[in-house]
Amino acid sequence: MQTINVWKIATESQIRKAEVVESIGQTDTERLLEDVLTTSPELLLPELVLVGRQIETPGGPLDLLGVDEDGQLVVFELKRGSLTRDAVAQAIDYASYLAGLEFEELSRLISQSSGRSGIEKIEDFGQWYQSQYPEQPVSEIGAPRIMLVGLGVDERAKRMVQFLAQSELDISLITFYGFRLGAETLLARQVEVRRPTSTGNRGATKSANQARLDKVLTDLGIRQSYNALVSTAKDVFGDFAYQWPNPTGYSFYLREVTASGGPTNRAYLSLYAPEDRNGKIQILLHARAMEVAGRETLTDLAKTMGTNLVSKSNGSGEIWIDGQKPASDYVKGLTALAQLIAAGWKSKMDNQSTATEKEVPEIV
């Protein structure tokens, strides 16, 4: 197994000297690795969101399951020690099992497994996914990536992963090493095998999503009423919003600016028609909508629609209405709600623009 050494550069009396940082035995690192990776998933991948831990599968419990910044599932096989060929086989077993599930089965498995062992609760994985990755059709989430993580790796396992990666399987391998510096514990991360460059096309199928949604609405007998409510929201948001259908509803996205200064679309409002709610329509207010519109005002608006605003632990809110009733019963309230979100979003963008201008130095 490869050995990693770390040195601290000490400066005493203007003399720079390298001092070895004490490495931690595997046993100590094992105890903290999985918990640390759960609370700090960015150690594994940038913008990774973990959606499951110790998920039960026919081949045993899957250590960690996440969704990467591109909306692709990632299976993580963690070994409290060196990775071996058995770990490679186990990771492929988990990934092949998930890839073979129908989306409804996959969604149910993730929703049921979330909310424990430090993982955020996801009530409906399909809805959650579509709100986070609007341009990726949830029904085409595809086969998961594989990432093996351990405290070292033996040569046979590394050779297998390299061969699989060269054969275009999306598989990677990273190792961690622990060190102690005074009272602090340091972790060093080494990428042993990188994921292959993706050549696949995971393009969106908006028309397919729309066709499935139309069928759901027709089967529930609420298509006319639902479409009237969607049109109401479209009229308010106008060209500012990007609308996207998914198999159980319609979401509205407003343009924002990322921390790096690039444009992005973020979900603010969704209208969902779950198949198991007997024609009830969920008006989902994403956390950013709750923030810009104000919880108290939205609570009052929900009451004018004859219902209540239910606040969720992730900062979002939901309002349930009866899709069997005429859309006219809710149009006024939904119009006011959408106007409130649009005004709050515009104010947020104006404030961001002003703040950016202040950060730019004057050129003389």
N, C-alpha and C positions, 0 to 999 in steps of 0.2 A: 504494500500500500504506500502511496506517495506521502511524503512528510512535508508539511508546510511549516516554515519558520517565520517568525515575526520579530522585528527589532524595534526598539524605541530609541530615537535619537535624543540623547541628553546633552544639554549645553551647560557645562559647569566651568566657570572661570574662562569663558570664551573658547573652551575646548570641546568640540563636538565628539561625542562618543556613542557608539551603538551598544545598546544593552538588550540582551535577549528577553523577550516577553515569555513568561511561563505558559506552556501549553497545558490545557486541561485534559484530563483523561476522558476517554469516551463515555464512561459511566456518568460523569457529571454533565457532559454536554447532552447526552441522551435525555436526561430528566427535563431539560428546559426547551429542547429544540421544537417539538410539536406545538407546545403552548405558545412559544414566541412566534412561530410561523403563522399560527392562527390569529394572533392579535396584530401581527405586522406582516400581512401577506405580500407587501411590496418587496420583501426580501426574496420572494420567489419570482414575481413578475411585476412590472409596472402596471398600476391601475387594475390589478387583479381583485376580483370580488369572490370571496369564498361563500359557497352556497350549501355546503354539506361537510360533515365530519363524522367519520366512522359510520358510513352509510352501509346498511346491510345488503349484500348481494349473494347470489348462490355460491360464489367463490370465497366468501368471507367479507369482513368489514373493509370498505374502501376508506383509506386514511383521510384524504381531503379531496373535495371536488370544488372547482372554481370556474369562473367565467373570465376570460381574458379581455383586454381592451378592444379586441375585434369582435367580441361576442361569441367566441368559440369556447366550448367546454374544455376543461383541463383536468385530467385524472392525475393526482399526485400519489405516488407510492413512497412512503417514508420508511426508512430502515434505521432503527436505533443501533447503528453499527455500520459495517461495510456492506455495500450493495453486492449481491451475488446474482448468478443466473436465475435463481428461483424468484428473485424480486422482479426481474425483467418479465418472466412468464406470468407472474401474478398481475403486474400492471396491464399487460396485454389482455389478460382474462377480464379484468374490470372494464377496460375500455371497450372490448368487443361486446360485453354484456349490455352496456349502456347504448352502444351503437345499434343494437338489435331491438331496442324497445321502440314501440310506437310513441309519438310525442306525448300523447295523453298519459301513457304509463310513466314516461320519463318525468313529466311535470308533476305527477302525483307523488312519485318517489322522492323528488327533491323537496317538494312542499312539506311532505310528511317528515323528512329527515332534518329540515332546517329548524332553527330556534333552540338548539341545544349545543352544549360544549363550546360556547363562545361564538356560535354562528347566528347571524341575524335571522329572525323568523320571516319566511316568505309565504304568505297565505296562498298565492296563486302564482306559480313560477312563470306561466305563460304571459300573464299580465305584467309581471315584474320585468321579464326579459324584454318585452316589446317597448316598455317605457324607457329602458336603459339603452336599447340598441334599435332605434326606430327604423333604420334602413336595412336591418337584417330580418327576413321573415322567420318567425319563431318556428314554424313548421319545418324549416330546412336548416336546423341548427347543425346537422351533420355529425360525423364521427368525432369523438373527443381527441384532443392532443394528449400526449403522455409525457409526464415528467417524473423521473426517478430522483429521489433526494436521499442522501445518506451521509454518514460520517466516514467517507472513503468508499472506494470501489475496487473490487478485485479485477484482474486483467480480463478474465473470461466475460464477465458482465459488461465491461466497457467495450470489448470487441464486438459483442452481440448488439449493443445499442448503436455503435458506429455503423455496423452493417445494415441494421434496420433503417437508420436515418438516411444512409446512402441509397437505400431501396425505396425512398420517398415516403416512409412512414413518419408521421409527425411525432417524433420522440426526442427527448432531451435528457441530459443527466447532469446534475450539479451536486457538489459536495460542500459540506460545512466543516469548519475546524474551530475549536474553542480555545480561548486564551484568557489568562487572568492578568489584569493590570491593577495592582492595588486591590481595592474593594470592588472593582468593576470587572464584568465578564465581556470579552470581545468575541465576535463571531467573524470569521473570514469565509467568504463564499467563492467557490471556484467552479466555473463552467467547464465540465469535462467533455461533453458532447453537445453541440448546439443543434437546435431544431433546423430541419431542412427549409430551404426557401420555398414558400408556398407558390404553386403555379395554378392552383385550383381557382374556380370562380364561384363565389358564394353570393351571386347577384340576387337582388330582391325579386319577388314575384308578387307584385301588388295586385295584379288581376286575379291571381289564384286565391289570395287572402280575401279579396272582395267577394268572390264567388262563394267561398265557404261561409263568410259572414252572412251573405244574403240568404243562404239556405237555413242557417241557424235562426235568423229573424223570421223567416217564413214559417218554419216549423213551430216557433213560439207564438206566432200570430201577432207579432208586434212590429212588423217591418215598416208599415206606413208611419206609425207613431214615432218609431226610433229615427227614421230618416228625417222626419220633420224636426226633431230635436237636434240632429247633426247639422241640418241646414241652418238652424238658428245660431249655433255656435260659429259656423262658417261665416255667416253674415256679419257677426261681430268682429271676428279676428281678421277677416278679409285676407289680403295678400301677405300680411305679416306672419301668418301661421303656415306651417307645413303639416298637411294632414296625411295620416297613414292608417290604412285599415289593417286589422289583424283578425284572426279567426273568430274572436268573440267581441270585437268592438272597434271603435275608432278613436284615435289619439290625435291631439293637437300639439305641435311643437313650435316653440318660439326661439328666435335666433339669440344666442348668447356669445360671449367671448371667453375663451379658455384662459387659464392662467398664463399660457405662453403667448397669448394675443391672437390666436386663430379663431375663426368662426366655428360654431357648432350649433346643432339643434337640440333643445332640451324639452322633454315632455312637461306640459303644464296641466292639461286637462284631458281626461279620457272618458268615453261613454261606453260601458261594457254591458253586454247582455249574456250573462252566464247561462249555459243550457240547463243547469240544475236549480235555477231560482224562479221557475214558473212565470217567466215574463217580467221579472223585476229588472230594472235598469240601474246600474251603478254609475253614479257620477263620481269619478275618482279625481280628487284634487291632489296632485303631486306636491311633495314637500315645498318645492320652490313656489308653487301657486299659493299655498297656505302662507308662506312668508311674505309675498308681495301684496296679497289681498287682505290679510289680517284674519285671525281665527274668530274674533268676536263678530266682525261684520259678516263673515261667512256663516256663522252659527245663526245669526238673525235671518239671513237670506234663506237658509234651509227651512226655517219655521214658516216663512211666507209661502213655501212650496208644500206645506203640510207634512213635513218630515223633520229629521234631525241630522246634524253634522256629527259624524263619529270620527274622533281623532285616533290615529294609529301611532304605534310606538316609533315608527320610522319617520315621523313628522308629516305624513300625508293625512288626508281626510277623505271620507266617503259619504255620499248622500244617496240613499236608495229611494227610487220612485217606482210607481206602478206603470209598466209599459202597456197594460191593458186599458188604461184610461186615455182619453183624448190628449194629444200632445199640447193642445191649447191650455190645459190645466197647469202646465209647467213652463210654457214658453216665456212668460214674463219674468219668472224667477231665474231661469237659465240665462236669459238675455242680460239681466242685471249681474249675474255671477260672472259671465264671460267678460262683460264690460269692466268689472272690478279687477279681474285678472289682467286684462289688456292694459288698463291704466297703471296698475302696479308694476307690470313688466316694463312699460315705457319709462316710468320714473326710475326704475332700477338701471336701465340702459343709459339714461341721461346722466345719472350720478356716476356711473362707471366712466362715461366719456369725459365728464368734467374732471374726475380724479386722474385720468390718463393725461389730460392736457396739463394739469398742474405738475406732473412728474417730468414733463418734457422741458429741458432747460432752454431758456431764451437764447437765441443766436444773435449775437451783436456783430 
